[in-house]
């Protein structure tokens, strides 16, 4: 059967969240460019549909508020839902009392920051056992956690932690991208959201954080960075 040239095919869906607030980013902050005459249709804040007769190879996402993002679609199939975490640009205060951490690291390296003194917004409903691939949690607020990176951290021992990568979330259960490496007890353990930034070509990373508190700085593999700031 010949392809109907008037048909619109949904190639895949992506969502954009603010890495500082964990909420959907406003759709009017972004502009898009892609090949194969595909189009990006914004449906609501943080929710975008890629349509066209062919899947675009790349999508460039630009913003005056957030850093530029690029999607390589080679591994995406129809029906894929991709979560992206937008990093605020220097100079844009999207929430009150923003402070910018400045870190020296490898060029283009992603660095994460956890505010050590802040009470966690997310708590475990059950203990996390070594090798588990999901966690049941309690959320004080409506956080969006698909694709998020967080820290499982004991309130009694800030040095006993584990970075977790959330694949997706349904109801109160987070499915993790990798099994837990440690056991985490219910009473002492909580989930802390992580702010992040990506270093420039000179190896300077600036991360927008909520206040001038004490932060734990982590590499993508969980290695602790010395914090002199």
N, C-alpha and C positions, 0 to 999 in steps of 0.2 A: 504494500500500500504506500502511495506517495505521501511524503510528509506534508502536512497542512502548513503552508507558509504563514498562516494567520494564527496558528496556535502559539501559546506561550508556555514554555516548559520551565518548571521550577528546578533549578540545578542543585542548589543547596541553600541553607539558611545560616546566617551567623548573627551572633549577639555581641554587643559591646558594653562592657561594664567599666565604671570608674574604679581604678585600682586603689584610690584613697578612701572612697566612701562605700565601695562594694555595691553600689546601686547602678541601675541602668543609666548609661550616658545619654544625654539629650541628642536626638537625631539631627537637629539643625546644626550641631557642631561639626558635622563631617561632610566631606565631599569625596567622590569615588571616581576612579577611572579603571577600565578593564578592556580587554580585547574581545574578539569574536562577536562584537556588537551586543554583548550581554548588557543587561541593565540591573541596577541595584534599586530595589523598591523599599523605602522605609515604611514600616507598618505602624510602629509605635516606638517610643524611646527605647533604644538599645536593641531593637529587633529589625533585621534587614533580610530581604529575600532576593536571591540572585536568580534572574529569569533570562531566558533566551533559548534559541534552538541548539546552541552549543555551549559547553561549559568553558568559561574563560580560563586561560592558563594562569594568569595572575590578576590580583585585584590590589590596587594602591588606595589606601585610606589616608586622607590628609585632613588636618584640622588646625585652626588657629589656637585652640585650647589644649589639645593633646598632641603627643609626638606621632610622627608618621608610622603607619603599620602597613605591612605587605603580606598578602595571603598567596601562598603557592598552592594551587588546587590539585596538583598531580595525584595526590592520594585520596582525594575526596570523591565519594560516590553520591548519586542522587539520594536525597533524604538526609544527608549529613547536616548536623547542627553544630556549628563551631562557636566556641566562646572565646572572646578576645578581651584583654584587660588593658585599657587605655591609661597611659602614664601622663599626668598633667605636665604641661610645659612650665619652665621657669617663668615666674612673673604672673601666673594666673592663680589667684586665690579662690578656689571653688568652695572652700569651707573656712570658717574663722580660724585664726591663729595658726596658719600654716608656717612651718619652719622647714628649711631645706638643708638636709644633710649632704655634705660634700665628701666623697670617698675616692681615693686613688686605687685603681685596680687594673685588670687587663682590659685592653680595648674591646668595646662591644660586649663586655661581660654584664650579666644581670645580677644585681645585688638586692637582697631582701632586708627589711628592717622590721623588728618587732618591738613595740613599746613595752618595756619590762614592768613598769609600774601601773599600767592600765589594767583594770579588771577585764577579763575576757568577756566577749559578747556571746560566746558559744560554749556550751558545756556538754560533756558526755552524758548520755542517759544510761549507758552501760559501759563496763570496762572494755578496753581495747586489748585483745590478746595478740601475742606475737604470731604473725602469719595471717591475721584477719585482713580481708579485702574490703570491709565496709565498717562504718561507724554509725551508731545511733546518737543523735545529738539533740540538744535543746537550744533554740534560738530566741534570744530576748527580742530581736527585731527581725524584720523581713530581709535577711541577707540573701544575696544571690551567690551560690557557692559552686556552680558548675565551672570547672576549669580553674578554680581558685587554688592557691598554695597557702597552707596554714602551718602553724606549729602546734604540736601536742606538747604541752609544757606543764610540769609540776609546779604548783604555786609555792611549794616548800623548797624547791631546788631548781632555780632557773637554768642551771647547767645540764639538767637531765631533760632533754627535749628530743623531738623527732619532727622533721619536716614531712608533711603529707600533701600529696597532690590529689585533688578531688576531680574525678572524672565526670561525675554527674550526681545530682541529688534528686531524690523522690520522697516526698513526705518528710519524714525525720531521719532518713537514712542516706548517708553519703557513700557512694561507691568510689573506692580509691584506685588510682592508676597502678599502684604497686602495693604489695602486702606490707603490713606493719613490721618493722624490724625489732620493736620492743613491746613489752607488755605495759599497759597504762591503766592505772587504777581509777575507778570512778570518782572517789571522794576528792582526791588530790589533783586530778588532771583536768585541764581545760584546753579549749582550742582558741588560739589567738590568730586573728587575721594578720597578714603580712602586707606592708607597703613595699613597693619595689621601684627600681629605676634601672636603666640600661646605660652603660658607659659610652662615651663618645670615642672617636678614633684616637684620642690622646689618653684614654684610660681614666677619664674623670666622670664619675657617676654622681648625679644629684637626685636625691629622693625626697619627695614631698611627704612630710609627716605632720601629725596633728598638733604637736606642741614640743617645746624644748625639754623633753624628758630623756631618760636614759634608755638607749636602744641597744638591742642585740642585733648585730649585723651578720648576715649569713650569705655564703655563696649558694649557687643553685643546687649543689650537692649536699648542703647542710653544714659545710665547714664554717667555723666561726672566724670572722674578721676582727682584728683589733680595732676598737672604737676609740679614737682620740678626739672625738668631736663633742 
